[in-house]
């Protein structure tokens, strides 16, 4: 055997990972790069679609004036890279005020497990440049701050809300026990130029489900998965200004685990609240929608095919249009389903299969300005797709 | 001759270290069948966890680690729902808990639903989650944190307690 052959053999052996008896084993990498398929999107008052996505530890913003067929060249929000949570229930949020101010919030992951910061930046020049990101959580601790949500009234008021571990940490440091997490928020009255000090909305919430926030005529209203009793994880709704809070689901999901499956919330022009949520409770199991209007709640409406793991629904509303979308897995591919109402949630279209992807994919995001309805969906093989939903009268 | 000898030594070296430092194996749609085959006629514990997404899992793994120290042959299989990129982080979590040498797997599919379906079609990804398989591989599902009491009772029932 010549020296060349030997060298080739050696090279081949080194290049081929060693194979275990039945399975290949993966080499340990020092730093794991999380997937960042989860995007943020919004529709502004001029019908422009805005997109916030994370790539290479940076947040990129672009927009489209043709309903998502073409997007502008993405602009990096910050020149300093950071770990931005953008998978599953964590995604960047984007909103555009009436004066064109572009507002962004996101959760930054810190190296210590389960720690992070809530970050905010804005653009006052139509998305050409952005303010240096600021950290909104003002406890000055390396702790758990995540699952942010962002809502604006469009005229200058801004609220950012998140799950916060500071109360739990404080109790545990004294040797006590503390169930769940807390919800904190910060507000601005000048389109995000300044924020008030953090306020606590509530203690003892589920730790790992997205929060939801929408701006109603009575101010910002939040939806989150709360802890009732020791471990019942049902949803609560509260107005941030009044602090008034109430339980809005009676599913009785008792579980000492992380569902990673939060709820969605939107308000229509008449002030009706539209909720979507997931549960595996004693009362009901699956994905549901309901409407709260004039103090009355509609009975929960089951969404999607439970055999296809229907989950992660989101809701958008404007005028009298309500758009629901969720994701299923049909055994072969992910499928995006959507259904809509043009009468404020009184009647509904049949669910429609909008798109599919056979690889890794984000959860779908609904957008509507009342006249138009779109679903934004990012997937590894197809990229970001903006899928139009025809708003015919419901069947 | 010398080359043949060197080749032999090299080959032996490569074959002797198949699993490296004992990183997790890739869990795919047929992995559960393989695990069951490995435990044919024997009870085992299938524990699902995540290094990245589940604070409750640490409490449960701490309990399992404690048991692994006293139970010489705890039939434990750990499956993490993270991605293979997290192999090092997994090992860093498991080793101090005394679980560094346990049969460990990690999800390896861009569509985790496919693997969840292969394990249990009614599982939406809540963690932790444990399946207690008896010798006939009938299983009990434990949703949420497994209590020490329940686990010890199960071990006694299956004559696995010391």
Interface residues (C-beta under 8 A of the other chain):
Chain A: X1 X3 X6 X9 X10 X13 X18 X19 X20 X21 X22 X23 X24 X25 X26 X27 X28 X29 X30 X32 X33 X34 X35 X88 X113 X114 X207 X208 X231 X255 X256 X257 X258 X259 X260 X261 X278 X280 X307 X309 X311 X329 X331 X333 X334 X358 X359 X360 X361 X380
Chain B: X3 X4 X6 X7 X10 X11 X14 X17 X18 X19 X20 X21 X23 X24 X25 X26 X31 X34 X51 X52 X53 X54 X55 X56 X83 X84 X85 X86 X87 X88 X89 X91 X105 X106 X108 X110 X111 X113 X114 X116 X117 X121 X124 X125 X126 X127 X128 X129 X143 X144 X145
